[in-house]
């Protein structure tokens, strides 16, 4: 007996609706719904009617901070500057407990699941203020929600590294205890270049990937992209490095931005844009013509650079809003970047699905023989999903349903 049939599903590239058959967590057949036998549904343990809605393999959050989420009530946010966000969050971190982090992170993970996210990379700060408390908490979250979402943990040096031996020790401890990769923040270190080198040194020691917070301001000068690209190539880390924020790119002229794109392409570095945080933090000191502070990632994608869109923060001093919806984040991005064509909408959708999944090493093709991890979207295709900020209606991981959001309907008297 078939475990599950998702009937009347709209798949990308398919002219007609299909029925997706699942057995023992794997897709076993994709058949034209018009050819369905009258008694075929009686052979399935569970039937889900997609009602012609779009089905994809779900969304991938490539850059988020679960440990710092939902602390807005502990912060005084009046200026909207990066310094304020760092200072307020740093003060709040001193009171983080394992159970506190677990509770707040769980809240955001549940938000994400219900919005169709099936994979997630979270940074977790391991330093003198939190030591290993946040890491232990997120390991618990990772285990609790494994039935619905794959969570990757990045041991992260937010507040400097080169003069902080305890942070160096804690990063290595986290990696030894199961962290998936290492992250650095050169612009918060007195010696950015040495910070980058040290992060790569530790990454090589543990054979893990690297993710940097980079160039988070609107000064076109002083980018650390060249240094990251240099170290990536020197250490044969092509395809294993990603960079987030990188708002300096939005402040560069076309020639300079092209030079940076060439370096990212050569080193095969993934570019992650974070629209909500970047537009909130940047330009707070402008009185008029406030800059958007978010680079047009489509221009980089056109050059063959892997690009993703992500949330960064939820309800804290860096981003005092958010619901963990990646469709909403992609919709926000296309508005900020002033994009309009169907192809540009497809590219934005790819940045929260295929491209982000590539970074996290997941499969996003719906075909026979792959795990049945699927999300039903209230749209006819990816283009409509982005344009209308569509709702995720249902999700399945390995053939088991993980959430259900009933589609709204009009009540006529």
Protein Blocks (a to p, Z undefined) as FASTA:
>chain_A
ZZbdcehiacehiabdcddddeehiafbdcdfklpcfklmmmpfbdcdekhpacdebjad
fbdcfklgoilmmpccfkopaklmmmmmmmmmmmpcfklmmmmmmmmmmmmmmnopabdc
ddddddfklmmmmmmmmmmmmmmmmmmoccddddddfbojklmmklmmmmmmmmmnopab
dcddfklpfblmlmmmmmmmmmmmnopaddddehiafbfghiaklmmmmmmmmnopghia
ccehjlmmmmpcfklmmmmmmmmmmnopacdddfklmmmmgoplpcbhpafkiacfklmm
mnopacdddekiahiaklggdjhiaklmmmmmmmmnopabfklmmmmmmmmmmmmmmmno
pafbdcehiacdddddddfbfklmmmnopacfbdceehiafbdcdddddddZZ
